[in-house]
Amino acid sequence: MTVHVLTATDLVKDFPLRDGRAARTLRAVDAVSLELRPGETVALVGESGSGKSTVARMLAQLVAPTAGTIALAGQPLPRRTGHHSRALRQYREQVQIVFQDPFASLNPFHTVDHHLRRPLRIHRHAADRAEGTEQVHHLLERVGLVPPARVAGKRPHELSGGQRQRVAIARALAPRPRVLLADEPVSMLDVSIRLEILNLIDRLMIEDDLAVLYITHDLATARHFSARIMVLYRGQIVESGPSDEVILRPAHPYTQALANAAPDPRARRHAAPRPDPPPPVRPGPADGSGCLYRNRCPHRMPICDTPPPTVAVATPDHRARCWLHHG
């Protein structure tokens, strides 16, 4: 029986908007469910603004879901009763996040040693200063920053972008988590070192049996580094399944468009032909129901104005939210 370390069910996140005197709501994430398993990477793929980072921040408990549940090792996370509640601290010890921007995620006034020693102290993984120093040096060695004693004394501005991201990864490892949320961890790094960072995360996933959520807009790296892929469009999962199935045989028109735009020719080889330009944008029903992609879709049908079903495409694990595959 497969054990799921982290499970999210029907997560919803609404943000209030103000337009003059009228109050509106933006639904950034709409009924997203996912399961993360030990020793496996799941990729959450989508364009900018699709809600990927909002999903990560809800899983990291940096923002509270509007609706839905999150469970760690089968235990539902209780609703927040305070920012420093005991349950929340225990949860964050197990679920850590690596942010997109290594230049903003580290405090420029503190040394690398401070950044790594602090989570060790908060989560009581170092009995004294000597043990803390030993563990800080071990963390730096694990992420390839040597000699550790020299690196520990540096401040973020003395490091390159890739080195800063390695420090951020080491900081995420310090509480000894079971889940690592990697939110676009290489998108702001030089192309020459992106593969090194992704290989590092992949190695740590194997060594620590981590459950990893890799958030990206890059289908090529998603296919290479993840076992499963979930495609997010305007806050909804429109396709999910094994990586090769989703990338080489995309079923949803949005995934097909992403695969055709991928720079990796292996991701495009078996993708559906590039669709014709979509028809002019037409307003949907007044209640906002129906397929969210219909105004961009070359296959739009009248039934697309009703909510699409989620159906199995090629295998039970490969599913798409589209009327094209119904019946």
C-alpha positions as CSV (number, residue, x, y, z in Angstrom):
1,M,0.0,0.0,0.0
2,T,1.4,3.4,-1.0
3,V,1.8,5.8,1.8
4,H,1.1,9.5,1.0
5,V,3.2,11.9,3.1
6,L,1.2,15.0,2.2
7,T,-2.3,15.1,0.8
8,A,-4.4,18.1,-0.3
9,T,-8.0,17.8,-1.1
10,D,-10.1,20.4,-2.9
11,L,-7.9,23.3,-2.0
12,V,-9.5,26.7,-2.8
13,K,-7.9,30.1,-2.4
14,D,-9.9,33.3,-2.9
15,F,-8.3,36.8,-2.8
16,P,-10.5,39.9,-2.3
17,L,-10.3,42.6,-4.9
18,R,-11.5,46.1,-4.8
19,D,-12.8,47.9,-7.9
20,G,-14.0,51.3,-6.8
21,R,-16.8,50.7,-4.4
22,A,-17.5,47.1,-5.7
23,A,-15.9,44.2,-3.8
24,R,-15.0,41.2,-6.0
25,T,-13.2,38.0,-5.4
26,L,-10.3,36.4,-7.4
27,R,-10.3,32.6,-7.2
28,A,-6.6,31.9,-7.6
29,V,-6.8,28.1,-6.8
30,D,-10.0,26.1,-7.5
31,A,-10.5,22.6,-6.0
32,V,-6.9,21.4,-6.4
33,S,-6.1,17.9,-5.0
34,L,-2.7,16.2,-4.9
35,E,-0.8,13.5,-3.2
36,L,2.9,13.4,-2.5
37,R,4.8,10.2,-1.8
38,P,8.2,9.5,-0.2
39,G,11.1,9.3,-2.7
40,E,9.0,10.8,-5.6
41,T,8.9,14.1,-7.3
42,V,5.6,15.5,-8.6
43,A,5.7,18.5,-11.0
44,L,3.1,21.2,-10.9
45,V,3.3,22.9,-14.3
46,G,1.6,26.0,-15.7
47,E,2.1,29.4,-17.1
48,S,2.6,32.5,-14.9
49,G,-0.5,33.5,-13.0
50,S,-1.9,29.9,-13.1
51,G,-1.8,29.6,-9.3
52,K,1.2,27.4,-8.9
53,S,2.9,29.4,-6.2
54,T,-0.3,29.9,-4.3
55,V,-0.7,26.2,-4.1
56,A,2.9,25.9,-2.7
57,R,2.2,28.7,-0.1
58,M,-0.9,27.0,1.1
59,L,0.9,23.7,1.4
60,A,3.7,25.5,3.3
61,Q,1.0,27.2,5.5
62,L,2.2,30.6,4.6
63,V,-1.3,31.5,3.5
64,A,-4.5,29.8,4.8
65,P,-6.8,28.0,2.3
66,T,-10.2,29.4,1.8
67,A,-11.5,25.9,1.6
68,G,-10.2,22.3,1.4
69,T,-8.1,20.2,3.7
70,I,-4.4,19.3,4.0
71,A,-3.2,16.2,5.8
72,L,0.3,15.2,6.8
73,A,0.8,11.4,7.1
74,G,-3.0,11.0,7.2
75,Q,-3.5,13.5,10.0
76,P,-5.6,16.6,8.9
77,L,-4.0,19.9,9.7
78,P,-6.2,21.8,12.1
79,R,-7.5,25.2,11.3
80,R,-5.1,27.9,12.5
81,T,-5.6,29.0,16.0
82,G,-2.5,31.2,16.2
83,H,0.6,31.9,14.1
84,H,2.8,30.1,16.5
85,S,0.5,27.2,17.4
86,R,2.2,24.0,18.3
87,A,0.5,22.0,15.5
88,L,1.6,24.6,12.9
89,R,5.2,24.4,14.1
90,Q,5.3,20.6,14.0
91,Y,3.8,20.8,10.5
92,R,6.4,23.3,9.2
93,E,9.1,21.1,10.6
94,Q,8.0,18.4,8.2
95,V,7.1,20.5,5.2
96,Q,9.7,23.0,4.0
97,I,9.8,25.3,1.0
98,V,12.6,26.6,-1.3
99,F,11.6,29.9,-2.9
100,Q,12.1,31.1,-6.4
101,D,14.4,34.1,-5.7
102,P,17.6,33.3,-3.7
103,F,18.4,37.0,-3.6
104,A,15.2,37.7,-1.6
105,S,14.9,34.6,0.5
106,L,18.0,35.2,2.6
107,N,18.4,38.1,5.0
108,P,21.4,40.1,3.8
109,F,22.4,41.2,7.3
110,H,23.0,37.6,8.6
111,T,25.7,35.1,7.8
112,V,25.2,31.7,6.3
113,D,25.8,30.2,9.7
114,H,23.0,32.2,11.2
115,H,20.6,31.1,8.4
116,L,21.3,27.4,9.0
117,R,21.7,27.5,12.8
118,R,18.4,29.2,13.4
119,P,16.1,26.4,12.2
120,L,18.3,23.9,14.1
121,R,17.7,25.8,17.2
122,I,14.0,26.4,16.6
123,H,13.3,22.7,16.0
124,R,15.8,21.6,18.8
125,H,18.0,19.6,16.5
126,A,21.3,20.9,18.2
127,A,21.9,20.4,21.9
128,D,24.7,23.0,22.1
129,R,26.7,25.4,20.0
130,A,29.4,22.8,19.1
131,E,26.8,20.4,17.8
132,G,25.1,23.2,15.9
133,T,28.4,24.1,14.2
134,E,28.9,20.5,13.3
135,Q,25.4,20.2,11.7
136,V,25.8,23.5,9.9
137,H,29.0,22.3,8.3
138,H,27.4,19.0,7.4
139,L,24.5,20.7,5.7
140,L,26.8,22.9,3.7
141,E,28.8,19.8,2.6
142,R,25.6,18.1,1.5
143,V,24.7,20.9,-0.8
144,G,28.2,21.2,-2.2
145,L,29.4,24.3,-0.4
146,V,33.0,23.7,0.7
147,P,35.0,24.4,2.7
148,P,32.0,24.7,5.0
149,A,33.9,26.7,7.7
150,R,34.7,29.4,5.2
151,V,31.3,29.5,3.6
152,A,29.5,29.6,7.0
153,G,31.1,33.0,7.7
154,K,29.9,34.7,4.5
155,R,26.9,36.9,4.0
156,P,24.5,36.4,1.1
157,H,26.0,39.3,-1.0
158,E,29.3,37.4,-1.0
159,L,27.8,34.4,-2.8
160,S,26.7,33.8,-6.3
161,G,23.0,33.1,-7.2
162,G,23.6,29.4,-7.4
163,Q,25.4,29.4,-4.0
164,R,22.6,31.3,-2.4
165,Q,20.1,28.8,-3.7
166,R,22.2,26.0,-2.2
167,V,22.1,27.8,1.1
168,A,18.4,28.0,0.8
169,I,18.1,24.3,0.1
170,A,20.4,23.6,3.1
171,R,18.2,25.8,5.3
172,A,15.1,23.8,4.1
173,L,16.9,20.5,5.0
174,A,17.9,21.7,8.5
175,P,14.6,20.8,10.3
176,R,14.8,17.3,8.7
177,P,11.6,17.5,6.7
178,R,9.7,14.8,4.9
179,V,8.3,17.1,2.2
180,L,10.2,19.7,0.1
181,L,8.3,22.2,-1.9
182,A,10.5,23.6,-4.7
183,D,8.8,26.7,-6.1
184,E,10.5,27.5,-9.4
185,P,13.9,26.9,-7.7
186,V,16.1,27.5,-10.8
187,S,14.1,30.1,-12.9
188,M,16.2,33.0,-11.6
189,L,19.6,31.3,-11.9
190,D,22.0,31.3,-14.8
191,V,21.3,28.6,-17.4
192,S,24.7,27.1,-16.8
193,I,23.9,26.1,-13.2
194,R,20.2,25.2,-13.4
195,L,20.9,21.6,-14.1
196,E,23.3,21.4,-11.1
197,I,20.6,22.6,-8.7
198,L,18.0,20.3,-10.1
199,N,20.4,17.3,-9.9
200,L,21.1,18.3,-6.3
201,I,17.4,18.3,-5.3
202,D,17.0,15.0,-7.1
203,R,19.9,13.5,-5.2
204,L,18.6,14.8,-1.8
205,M,15.2,13.4,-2.7
206,I,16.7,9.9,-3.0
207,E,19.0,10.2,0.0
208,D,16.4,11.4,2.4
209,D,13.4,9.7,0.8
210,L,11.8,13.1,0.5
211,A,8.4,13.8,-1.1
212,V,9.1,16.7,-3.5
213,L,6.7,19.1,-5.3
214,Y,8.6,20.7,-8.1
215,I,6.8,23.8,-9.4
216,T,7.8,25.0,-12.8
217,H,6.7,26.3,-16.2
218,D,9.3,24.2,-18.0
219,L,7.9,20.9,-19.3
220,A,11.3,19.6,-20.3
221,T,12.7,19.6,-16.8
222,A,9.4,18.5,-15.4
223,R,9.5,15.4,-17.5
224,H,13.1,14.7,-16.7
225,F,13.0,15.2,-12.9
226,S,9.4,14.1,-12.0
227,A,7.5,10.9,-11.9
228,R,4.1,12.5,-12.3
229,I,3.0,15.8,-13.7
230,M,-0.1,18.0,-12.9
231,V,-1.0,20.7,-15.3
232,L,-2.6,23.8,-13.8
233,Y,-4.6,26.4,-15.8
234,R,-6.2,29.3,-14.0
235,G,-6.2,27.5,-10.7
236,Q,-7.6,24.2,-12.0
237,I,-5.9,20.9,-12.6
238,V,-6.7,20.2,-16.3
239,E,-4.4,17.2,-16.8
240,S,-2.4,14.8,-14.6
241,G,-0.6,11.5,-15.0
242,P,2.8,9.9,-15.5
243,S,5.4,12.3,-16.9
244,D,6.0,10.6,-20.2
245,E,2.3,10.1,-20.8
246,V,1.5,13.8,-20.1
247,I,4.4,15.3,-22.1
248,L,4.5,12.9,-25.0
249,R,0.8,12.2,-25.4
250,P,-0.9,15.4,-24.0
251,A,-4.6,15.1,-24.0
252,H,-5.9,18.5,-22.9
253,P,-5.6,21.3,-25.5
254,Y,-3.8,23.5,-23.0
255,T,-1.2,20.8,-22.3
256,Q,-0.8,20.3,-26.1
257,A,-0.1,24.0,-26.5
258,L,2.5,23.9,-23.7
259,A,4.2,20.8,-25.2
260,N,4.3,22.5,-28.7
261,A,6.0,25.5,-27.1
262,A,8.6,23.5,-25.2
263,P,12.2,24.1,-26.2
264,D,13.0,20.3,-25.8
265,P,12.2,18.5,-29.1
266,R,11.7,15.3,-27.2
267,A,8.7,16.9,-25.5
268,R,7.3,18.0,-28.8
269,R,8.0,14.8,-30.8
270,H,4.7,13.0,-30.1
271,A,2.6,16.0,-29.0
272,A,-0.5,16.8,-31.0
273,P,0.0,19.0,-34.0
274,R,0.2,22.7,-33.3
275,P,-3.5,23.9,-33.2
276,D,-4.8,26.6,-35.5
277,P,-5.2,30.1,-33.9
278,P,-8.0,30.1,-31.4
279,P,-11.3,31.7,-32.3
280,P,-12.1,35.2,-31.2
281,V,-12.7,35.5,-27.5
282,R,-16.4,35.0,-26.7
283,P,-17.9,35.6,-23.3
284,G,-19.0,32.6,-21.4
285,P,-22.2,32.1,-19.4
286,A,-22.9,34.8,-16.9
287,D,-22.3,32.5,-14.0
288,G,-18.8,31.8,-15.1
289,S,-19.2,28.0,-15.4
290,G,-17.8,25.9,-18.2
291,C,-14.3,25.1,-19.3
292,L,-11.9,27.9,-18.4
293,Y,-9.8,27.3,-21.5
294,R,-12.7,27.4,-24.0
295,N,-12.1,31.0,-25.2
296,R,-8.5,29.9,-26.3
297,C,-9.3,26.4,-27.4
298,P,-9.4,25.5,-31.2
299,H,-11.7,22.6,-30.4
300,R,-14.4,24.6,-28.6
301,M,-17.9,23.0,-28.8
302,P,-21.2,24.2,-27.4
303,I,-20.9,21.7,-24.5
304,C,-17.8,23.5,-23.4
305,D,-20.0,26.1,-21.8
306,T,-20.8,23.5,-19.1
307,P,-18.3,22.3,-16.5
308,P,-16.0,19.6,-18.1
309,P,-15.6,16.2,-16.6
310,T,-12.3,14.6,-15.5
311,V,-11.9,11.4,-17.4
312,A,-9.2,8.7,-17.9
313,V,-7.5,9.1,-21.3
314,A,-5.0,6.4,-22.1
315,T,-4.5,4.8,-18.6
316,P,-6.4,5.1,-15.3
317,D,-3.6,7.3,-14.0
318,H,-3.6,9.7,-17.0
319,R,-6.6,12.0,-16.7
320,A,-7.8,15.1,-18.4
321,R,-10.5,17.6,-17.7
322,C,-12.0,18.0,-21.1
323,W,-15.1,17.2,-23.1
324,L,-13.1,15.9,-26.0
325,H,-12.4,12.6,-24.1
326,H,-15.9,12.1,-22.6
327,G,-17.7,9.1,-23.9
